[in-house]
Amino acid sequence: MQLLRMRDECGGTVRIITGDQVADYEREAPLPEIFTLGTSVMYQAFYDDDRVLAAVRRFVDRDLEVPRLDGRARHAATTVVP
């Protein structure tokens, strides 16, 4: 939530979608939860069984595109912060 607040304070766009909006895309597995800030910062959130944030993965590959965030793009992740 801090990231969303920072984005709003800097004049950035915040988009939040509901589960109903992505249900068709999550038939096999949940979509990754991705946070971006500008064009150079991107994180993926991971939650524990109690739905509490457990870790984040920071992506540093500047050519990485959100639609490629699947098994083929995992090499771009360099940091997992518990």
Contacts in CASP RR format, 6 or more apart in sequence:
PFRMAT RR
TARGET T0000
AUTHOR 0000-0000-0000
METHOD contacts of the structure
MODEL  1
MQLLRMRDECGGTVRIITGDQVADYEREAPLPEIFTLGTSVMYQAFYDDD
RVLAAVRRFVDRDLEVPRLDGRARHAATTVVP
3 35 0 8 1.000
3 37 0 8 1.000
3 43 0 8 1.000
4 14 0 8 1.000
4 35 0 8 1.000
6 37 0 8 1.000
7 13 0 8 1.000
7 14 0 8 1.000
7 37 0 8 1.000
8 14 0 8 1.000
19 26 0 8 1.000
22 31 0 8 1.000
25 31 0 8 1.000
32 44 0 8 1.000
32 69 0 8 1.000
33 44 0 8 1.000
33 45 0 8 1.000
33 47 0 8 1.000
34 42 0 8 1.000
34 43 0 8 1.000
34 44 0 8 1.000
34 45 0 8 1.000
34 66 0 8 1.000
34 69 0 8 1.000
35 42 0 8 1.000
35 43 0 8 1.000
35 44 0 8 1.000
35 45 0 8 1.000
36 42 0 8 1.000
36 43 0 8 1.000
36 66 0 8 1.000
40 62 0 8 1.000
41 58 0 8 1.000
42 58 0 8 1.000
42 59 0 8 1.000
42 64 0 8 1.000
42 66 0 8 1.000
43 56 0 8 1.000
43 57 0 8 1.000
43 58 0 8 1.000
43 59 0 8 1.000
44 56 0 8 1.000
44 57 0 8 1.000
44 59 0 8 1.000
44 69 0 8 1.000
44 77 0 8 1.000
45 53 0 8 1.000
45 55 0 8 1.000
45 56 0 8 1.000
46 53 0 8 1.000
46 54 0 8 1.000
46 55 0 8 1.000
46 56 0 8 1.000
46 57 0 8 1.000
46 80 0 8 1.000
47 53 0 8 1.000
47 54 0 8 1.000
48 54 0 8 1.000
54 82 0 8 1.000
55 80 0 8 1.000
55 81 0 8 1.000
55 82 0 8 1.000
56 80 0 8 1.000
56 81 0 8 1.000
57 77 0 8 1.000
57 79 0 8 1.000
57 80 0 8 1.000
58 77 0 8 1.000
58 78 0 8 1.000
58 79 0 8 1.000
58 81 0 8 1.000
59 76 0 8 1.000
59 77 0 8 1.000
59 78 0 8 1.000
60 76 0 8 1.000
60 78 0 8 1.000
60 79 0 8 1.000
61 73 0 8 1.000
61 75 0 8 1.000
61 76 0 8 1.000
64 73 0 8 1.000
64 76 0 8 1.000
END
